[in-house]
Amino acid sequence: MNLTMTHKERRAAIRVEVAQELMGNCIANWSAVWSQEDDKPEPDAAVIAHAEAEILRISEVRDTMSHDDLAQVEALITEYSALVGKLYGVPDGA
């Protein structure tokens, strides 16, 4: 992090990192789903294909996120924090 950044710039950079981290958690979850299914004696190809599609979709969102569009970053934080919360069993609104 650049120490000559303004407070607003630092906050924006941190929010981008938060969004990236949340999406990374979702990608890790889908990777685990894929791996667990692949380890089964008879893996379900549809489950693996769905996990792969979600990994690719989330990766694309993360990789194309505009670091300068803070409204988009905040929307992604809202969306993916809800998904991560569900992964960890956090009730809605908690």
C-alpha positions as CSV (number, residue, x, y, z in Angstrom):
1,M,0.0,0.0,0.0
2,N,1.3,3.4,-1.0
3,L,1.9,5.5,2.2
4,T,1.4,8.7,0.2
5,M,-2.2,7.8,-0.6
6,T,-5.0,9.9,0.8
7,H,-7.4,8.5,3.4
8,K,-10.0,8.1,0.7
9,E,-7.6,6.3,-1.6
10,R,-6.5,3.9,1.2
11,R,-10.1,3.2,2.1
12,A,-11.0,2.5,-1.6
13,A,-7.9,0.2,-1.9
14,I,-9.0,-1.7,1.2
15,R,-12.5,-2.1,0.0
16,V,-11.2,-3.6,-3.3
17,E,-9.2,-6.1,-1.3
18,V,-12.3,-7.0,0.8
19,A,-14.2,-7.7,-2.4
20,Q,-11.4,-9.8,-3.8
21,E,-11.1,-11.7,-0.6
22,L,-14.8,-12.5,-0.5
23,M,-14.8,-13.7,-4.1
24,G,-11.7,-15.8,-3.3
25,N,-13.6,-17.4,-0.4
26,C,-16.5,-18.3,-2.8
27,I,-14.0,-19.7,-5.4
28,A,-12.4,-21.8,-2.6
29,N,-15.8,-23.2,-1.6
30,W,-16.6,-24.2,-5.2
31,S,-13.2,-25.7,-5.5
32,A,-13.9,-27.8,-2.4
33,V,-17.3,-28.9,-3.9
34,W,-15.5,-29.9,-7.1
35,S,-12.8,-31.8,-5.2
36,Q,-15.2,-33.6,-2.9
37,E,-17.4,-34.7,-5.8
38,D,-14.4,-35.8,-7.9
39,D,-13.2,-38.0,-4.9
40,K,-16.5,-40.0,-4.9
41,P,-16.5,-43.4,-6.5
42,E,-19.0,-42.2,-9.0
43,P,-18.7,-38.4,-9.4
44,D,-21.7,-36.5,-10.7
45,A,-20.5,-34.7,-13.8
46,A,-23.2,-32.1,-13.5
47,V,-22.0,-31.1,-10.0
48,I,-18.5,-30.8,-11.2
49,A,-19.5,-28.8,-14.3
50,H,-21.6,-26.5,-12.1
51,A,-18.7,-25.9,-9.7
52,E,-16.3,-25.3,-12.6
53,A,-18.8,-22.8,-14.1
54,E,-19.1,-20.9,-10.8
55,I,-15.4,-20.8,-10.3
56,L,-15.0,-19.3,-13.8
57,R,-17.9,-16.9,-13.4
58,I,-16.6,-15.5,-10.1
59,S,-13.0,-15.4,-11.3
60,E,-14.2,-13.3,-14.3
61,V,-16.1,-10.9,-12.1
62,R,-13.1,-10.6,-9.8
63,D,-10.6,-10.1,-12.7
64,T,-12.7,-7.5,-14.4
65,M,-13.8,-5.6,-11.4
66,S,-13.1,-1.9,-11.8
67,H,-10.9,-0.7,-8.9
68,D,-12.1,2.9,-9.7
69,D,-15.8,2.1,-9.6
70,L,-16.5,2.1,-5.8
71,A,-20.2,1.6,-6.3
72,Q,-19.5,-1.6,-8.2
73,V,-17.0,-2.7,-5.5
74,E,-19.5,-2.0,-2.7
75,A,-22.2,-3.9,-4.6
76,L,-19.8,-6.9,-5.0
77,I,-19.0,-6.7,-1.3
78,T,-22.7,-6.8,-0.5
79,E,-23.4,-9.7,-2.8
80,Y,-20.4,-11.9,-1.9
81,S,-20.5,-11.2,1.8
82,A,-24.1,-12.6,1.8
83,L,-22.8,-15.7,-0.1
84,V,-19.9,-16.2,2.2
85,G,-22.1,-15.7,5.2
86,K,-24.3,-18.5,4.0
87,L,-21.3,-20.7,3.5
88,Y,-20.4,-20.3,7.1
89,G,-24.0,-20.5,8.4
90,V,-24.4,-16.8,9.3
91,P,-28.1,-15.9,9.4
92,D,-29.3,-13.2,7.0
93,G,-29.0,-9.8,8.5
94,A,-26.5,-10.9,11.2
